Amino acid sequence: MLILGLILFGMLIGALAQLILGKERGGVDWSMAIVAGLVGSFVGGLLASLLSGDGLALRPSGIIGSIVGALIVTAIWRGTRGRAKA
Protein backbone atom coordinates (compact mmCIF):
# COMPACT_ATOMS: atom_id res chain seq x y z
CA MET A 1 0.00 0.00 0.00
CA LEU A 2 2.90 2.35 0.74
CA ILE A 3 4.39 1.81 -2.71
CA LEU A 4 1.05 2.61 -4.38
CA GLY A 5 0.78 5.76 -2.27
CA LEU A 6 4.29 6.85 -3.27
CA ILE A 7 3.56 6.25 -6.95
CA LEU A 8 0.29 8.20 -6.69
CA PHE A 9 2.04 11.05 -4.87
CA GLY A 10 4.77 11.13 -7.52
CA MET A 11 2.21 11.09 -10.30
CA LEU A 12 0.27 14.01 -8.82
CA ILE A 13 3.41 16.07 -8.15
CA GLY A 14 4.74 15.36 -11.65
CA ALA A 15 1.42 16.32 -13.24
CA LEU A 16 1.38 19.53 -11.21
CA ALA A 17 4.90 20.33 -12.42
CA GLN A 18 3.80 19.82 -16.02
CA LEU A 19 0.79 22.08 -15.50
CA ILE A 20 2.96 24.79 -13.94
CA LEU A 21 5.46 24.65 -16.81
CA GLY A 22 2.70 24.51 -19.41
CA LYS A 23 1.14 21.59 -21.21
CA GLU A 24 2.73 19.95 -24.22
CA ARG A 25 0.53 18.62 -27.02
CA GLY A 26 -2.70 19.09 -25.12
CA GLY A 27 -2.37 16.80 -22.09
CA VAL A 28 -0.32 15.44 -19.25
CA ASP A 29 2.31 12.82 -20.06
CA TRP A 30 1.63 10.40 -17.19
CA SER A 31 4.83 8.36 -17.57
CA MET A 32 6.87 11.57 -17.34
CA ALA A 33 4.69 12.68 -14.42
CA ILE A 34 5.43 9.54 -12.39
CA VAL A 35 9.17 9.63 -13.03
CA ALA A 36 9.47 13.41 -12.54
CA GLY A 37 7.48 13.26 -9.30
CA LEU A 38 9.49 10.43 -7.77
CA VAL A 39 12.90 11.62 -8.95
CA GLY A 40 11.94 15.22 -8.20
CA SER A 41 11.35 14.36 -4.57
CA PHE A 42 14.96 13.24 -4.25
CA VAL A 43 16.26 16.21 -6.27
CA GLY A 44 14.33 18.52 -3.93
CA GLY A 45 15.76 16.70 -0.92
CA LEU A 46 19.27 17.04 -2.34
CA LEU A 47 18.78 20.77 -2.87
CA ALA A 48 17.42 21.16 0.66
CA SER A 49 20.40 19.33 2.14
CA LEU A 50 22.83 21.46 0.12
CA LEU A 51 21.11 24.69 1.21
CA SER A 52 21.06 23.63 4.86
CA GLY A 53 24.76 22.72 4.82
CA ASP A 54 24.38 18.95 5.22
CA GLY A 55 26.40 18.21 2.08
CA LEU A 56 25.29 15.76 -0.59
CA ALA A 57 22.66 13.89 1.42
CA LEU A 58 20.23 12.21 -0.98
CA ARG A 59 16.87 11.98 0.76
CA PRO A 60 13.21 12.45 -0.14
CA SER A 61 11.66 15.81 0.58
CA GLY A 62 8.23 17.11 1.43
CA ILE A 63 5.57 18.50 -0.85
CA ILE A 64 7.25 21.82 -1.66
CA GLY A 65 10.66 20.24 -2.21
CA SER A 66 9.06 17.59 -4.39
CA ILE A 67 7.34 20.21 -6.53
CA VAL A 68 10.58 22.19 -6.94
CA GLY A 69 12.48 19.01 -7.82
CA ALA A 70 9.78 17.86 -10.24
CA LEU A 71 9.86 21.26 -11.94
CA ILE A 72 13.62 20.91 -12.43
CA VAL A 73 13.38 17.31 -13.66
CA THR A 74 10.49 18.12 -16.04
CA ALA A 75 12.29 21.18 -17.46
CA ILE A 76 15.48 19.17 -18.05
CA TRP A 77 13.49 16.27 -19.57
CA ARG A 78 11.64 18.59 -21.97
CA GLY A 79 14.87 20.39 -22.87
CA THR A 80 16.78 17.24 -23.71
CA ARG A 81 13.82 15.73 -25.56
CA GLY A 82 13.45 18.90 -27.62
CA ARG A 83 17.12 18.78 -28.63
CA ALA A 84 16.92 15.12 -29.58
CA LYS A 85 14.08 15.81 -32.05
CA ALA A 86 15.80 18.81 -33.65
N, CA, C and O of each residue as an XYZ file, in Angstrom:
344
protein
N       0.824     -1.188      0.000
C       0.000      0.000      0.000
C       0.870      1.255      0.000
O       0.517      2.252     -0.629
N       1.997      1.214      0.696
C       2.903      2.350      0.744
C       3.469      2.653     -0.644
O       3.575      3.816     -1.033
N       3.826      1.623     -1.378
C       4.389      1.814     -2.712
C       3.355      2.451     -3.636
O       3.689      3.346     -4.413
N       2.113      2.002     -3.561
C       1.052      2.615     -4.376
C       0.841      4.076     -3.996
O       0.616      4.917     -4.866
N       0.911      4.376     -2.717
C       0.782      5.758     -2.268
C       1.921      6.629     -2.774
O       1.696      7.772     -3.172
N       3.144      6.100     -2.762
C       4.292      6.851     -3.269
C       4.180      7.099     -4.767
O       4.495      8.189     -5.246
N       3.733      6.092     -5.504
C       3.562      6.249     -6.945
C       2.473      7.279     -7.239
O       2.637      8.115     -8.128
N       1.370      7.226     -6.506
C       0.289      8.195     -6.694
C       0.756      9.603     -6.349
O       0.447     10.553     -7.069
N       1.499      9.745     -5.252
C       2.040     11.048     -4.869
C       2.972     11.577     -5.953
O       2.886     12.745     -6.330
N       3.860     10.724     -6.454
C       4.773     11.129     -7.519
C       4.037     11.532     -8.779
O       4.411     12.496     -9.445
N       2.988     10.791     -9.105
C       2.210     11.090    -10.301
C       1.516     12.450    -10.171
O       1.508     13.232    -11.122
N       0.945     12.733     -9.022
C       0.266     14.013     -8.819
C       1.250     15.182     -8.823
O       0.966     16.230     -9.403
N       2.401     15.006     -8.182
C       3.407     16.066     -8.146
C       3.971     16.305     -9.541
O       4.167     17.453     -9.940
N       4.236     15.230    -10.290
C       4.744     15.364    -11.651
C       3.741     16.030    -12.575
O       4.114     16.847    -13.417
N       2.468     15.682    -12.422
C       1.424     16.321    -13.241
C       1.310     17.801    -12.897
O       1.125     18.633    -13.785
N       1.419     18.130    -11.619
C       1.380     19.528    -11.206
C       2.557     20.301    -11.800
O       2.397     21.443    -12.231
N       3.732     19.685    -11.822
C       4.903     20.334    -12.421
C       4.680     20.587    -13.908
O       5.050     21.643    -14.421
N       4.080     19.630    -14.598
C       3.800     19.824    -16.021
C       2.786     20.946    -16.238
O       2.915     21.730    -17.178
N       1.788     21.021    -15.377
C       0.791     22.081    -15.502
C       1.389     23.451    -15.208
O       1.016     24.438    -15.843
N       2.312     23.523    -14.253
C       2.958     24.793    -13.937
C       3.836     25.246    -15.098
O       3.843     26.427    -15.447
N       4.576     24.319    -15.697
C       5.458     24.654    -16.814
C       4.712     24.825    -18.130
O       5.277     25.344    -19.093
N       3.494     24.413    -18.189
C       2.703     24.508    -19.414
C       2.577     23.145    -20.065
O       3.521     22.355    -20.084
N       1.401     22.884    -20.596
C       1.137     21.587    -21.211
C       1.825     21.474    -22.555
O       2.012     22.466    -23.259
N       2.196     20.263    -22.899
C       2.728     19.954    -24.217
C       1.717     19.082    -24.945
O       1.219     18.107    -24.383
N       1.414     19.419    -26.173
C       0.529     18.621    -27.016
C      -0.797     18.289    -26.341
O      -1.316     17.187    -26.513
N      -1.345     19.214    -25.584
C      -2.703     19.087    -25.117
C      -2.952     18.368    -23.814
O      -4.016     18.582    -23.233
N      -2.062     17.531    -23.302
C      -2.375     16.798    -22.092
C      -1.152     16.512    -21.253
O      -0.038     16.922    -21.578
N      -1.383     15.805    -20.175
C      -0.321     15.437    -19.247
C       0.278     14.108    -19.694
O      -0.449     13.152    -19.964
N       1.597     14.053    -19.770
C       2.312     12.816    -20.062
C       2.484     12.080    -18.723
O       3.336     12.447    -17.913
N       1.673     11.046    -18.500
C       1.629     10.397    -17.190
C       2.895      9.622    -16.864
O       3.267      9.534    -15.694
N       3.566      9.059    -17.859
C       4.826      8.363    -17.565
C       5.884      9.365    -17.111
O       6.640      9.091    -16.179
N       5.942     10.525    -17.767
C       6.867     11.566    -17.335
C       6.457     12.098    -15.967
O       7.319     12.437    -15.156
N       5.167     12.174    -15.700
C       4.692     12.682    -14.416
C       5.132     11.781    -13.270
O       5.564     12.274    -12.228
N       5.026     10.469    -13.449
C       5.430      9.540    -12.386
C       6.926      9.646    -12.128
O       7.357      9.775    -10.982
N       7.716      9.592    -13.193
C       9.172      9.633    -13.032
C       9.618     10.981    -12.465
O      10.437     11.029    -11.547
N       9.080     12.074    -13.007
C       9.465     13.409    -12.544
C       9.058     13.628    -11.084
O       9.789     14.270    -10.330
N       7.919     13.108    -10.689
C       7.477     13.262     -9.301
C       8.341     12.491     -8.330
O       8.710     13.008     -7.275
N       8.668     11.253     -8.676
C       9.486     10.433     -7.772
C      10.933     10.910     -7.737
O      11.511     11.065     -6.662
N      11.519     11.142     -8.904
C      12.905     11.620     -8.954
C      12.983     13.038     -8.401
O      13.947     13.390     -7.721
N      11.973     13.849     -8.691
C      11.939     15.219     -8.203
C      11.929     15.321     -6.695
O      12.466     16.278     -6.139
N      11.338     14.369     -6.031
C      11.353     14.364     -4.573
C      12.781     14.245     -4.045
O      13.150     14.910     -3.077
N      13.575     13.400     -4.685
C      14.956     13.243     -4.252
C      15.823     14.429     -4.682
O      16.751     14.805     -3.965
N      15.534     15.014     -5.831
C      16.257     16.214     -6.266
C      15.957     17.358     -5.297
O      16.862     18.098     -4.911
N      14.700     17.504     -4.907
C      14.330     18.523     -3.926
C      14.986     18.289     -2.580
O      15.406     19.238     -1.918
N      15.080     17.030     -2.168
C      15.763     16.703     -0.918
C      17.250     17.000     -0.986
O      17.844     17.455     -0.009
N      17.855     16.739     -2.149
C      19.268     17.037     -2.342
C      19.514     18.542     -2.272
O      20.468     18.993     -1.639
N      18.652     19.311     -2.922
C      18.776     20.767     -2.865
C      18.597     21.290     -1.445
O      19.316     22.193     -1.017
N      17.649     20.729     -0.723
C      17.422     21.155      0.659
C      18.625     20.841      1.537
O      18.993     21.644      2.394
N      19.240     19.678      1.329
C      20.400     19.329      2.140
C      21.602     20.200      1.785
O      22.398     20.541      2.661
N      21.742     20.565      0.506
C      22.830     21.462      0.117
C      22.633     22.858      0.698
O      23.589     23.479      1.164
N      21.393     23.356      0.672
C      21.112     24.686      1.209
C      21.248     24.738      2.728
O      21.606     25.777      3.282
N      20.966     23.633      3.400
C      21.059     23.626      4.862
C      22.474     23.320      5.353
O      22.744     23.394      6.552
N      23.377     22.976      4.430
C      24.762     22.724      4.822
C      25.046     21.292      5.217
O      26.073     21.030      5.843
N      24.173     20.349      4.876
C      24.379     18.948      5.221
C      25.229     18.213      4.195
O      25.532     17.036      4.388
N      25.614     18.862      3.128
C      26.397     18.211      2.080
C      25.495     17.514      1.078
O      24.342     17.902      0.891
N      26.020     16.491      0.440
C      25.285     15.758     -0.594
C      24.493     14.603      0.008
O      24.784     13.440     -0.270
N      23.518     14.908      0.812
C      22.661     13.893      1.422
C      21.448     13.692      0.518
O      20.615     14.587      0.373
N      21.358     12.512     -0.087
C      20.232     12.209     -0.980
C      19.099     11.639     -0.148
O      19.194     10.530      0.377
N      18.020     12.413     -0.034
C      16.868     11.979      0.763
C      15.596     12.557      0.158
O      15.642     13.587     -0.515
N      14.472     11.909      0.389
C      13.208     12.446     -0.136
C      12.827     13.717      0.619
O      13.215     13.917      1.770
N      12.066     14.561     -0.052
C      11.658     15.813      0.581
C      10.144     15.853      0.724
O       9.446     14.908      0.355
N       9.661     16.933      1.250
C       8.229     17.107      1.432
C       7.550     17.572      0.160
O       8.094     17.432     -0.935
N       6.372     18.120      0.311
C       5.568     18.503     -0.849
C       6.229     19.636     -1.630
O       6.338     19.551     -2.853
N       6.668     20.685     -0.957
C       7.248     21.823     -1.657
C       8.569     21.430     -2.313
O       8.813     21.793     -3.464
N       9.411     20.706     -1.614
C      10.661     20.240     -2.209
C      10.428     19.308     -3.383
O      11.172     19.337     -4.364
N       9.397     18.484     -3.286
C       9.061     17.587     -4.392
C       8.590     18.364     -5.616
O       8.942     18.016     -6.743
N       7.803     19.403     -5.407
C       7.341     20.214     -6.535
C       8.521     20.921     -7.189
O       8.628     20.938     -8.415
N       9.408     21.505     -6.386
C      10.578     22.188     -6.943
C      11.447     21.195     -7.713
O      11.898     21.491     -8.820
N      11.681     20.024     -7.135
C      12.477     19.010     -7.815
C      11.816     18.513     -9.084
O      12.490     18.300    -10.092
N      10.506     18.325     -9.051
C       9.783     17.863    -10.242
C       9.798     18.925    -11.336
O       9.861     18.591    -12.519
N       9.742     20.194    -10.956
C       9.858     21.264    -11.944
C      11.220     21.212    -12.633
O      11.309     21.372    -13.850
N      12.268     20.992    -11.863
C      13.621     20.910    -12.426
C      13.739     19.699    -13.339
O      14.243     19.810    -14.456
N      13.276     18.540    -12.869
C      13.376     17.314    -13.664
C      12.558     17.430    -14.945
O      13.023     17.024    -16.010
N      11.348     17.978    -14.860
C      10.493     18.123    -16.036
C      11.107     19.090    -17.042
O      11.080     18.831    -18.245
N      11.662     20.205    -16.561
C      12.288     21.177    -17.459
C      13.498     20.568    -18.166
O      13.686     20.782    -19.363
N      14.315     19.816    -17.439
C      15.478     19.165    -18.051
C      15.020     18.113    -19.056
O      15.571     18.015    -20.152
N      14.006     17.322    -18.679
C      13.489     16.275    -19.566
C      12.977     16.877    -20.872
O      13.296     16.385    -21.954
N      12.182     17.942    -20.769
C      11.645     18.586    -21.969
C      12.763     19.211    -22.804
O      12.718     19.171    -24.033
N      13.758     19.785    -22.141
C      14.868     20.394    -22.868
C      15.696     19.393    -23.636
O      16.081     19.644    -24.778
N      15.975     18.252    -23.014
C      16.782     17.241    -23.709
C      15.951     16.547    -24.778
O      16.491     16.181    -25.822
N      14.672     16.358    -24.553
C      13.820     15.726    -25.563
C      13.642     16.637    -26.762
O      13.564     16.162    -27.895
N      13.576     17.947    -26.527
C      13.447     18.904    -27.620
C      14.697     18.947    -28.486
O      14.601     19.111    -29.703
N      15.866     18.802    -27.877
C      17.115     18.784    -28.630
C      17.279     17.504    -29.424
O      17.847     17.516    -30.516
N      16.786     16.400    -28.886
C      16.919     15.121    -29.577
C      16.083     15.094    -30.866
O      16.474     14.461    -31.847
N      14.945     15.776    -30.860
C      14.080     15.805    -32.049
C      14.632     16.758    -33.116
O      14.423     16.539    -34.310
N      15.329     17.804    -32.692
C      15.803     18.811    -33.655
C      17.032     18.371    -34.407
O      17.541     19.113    -35.247
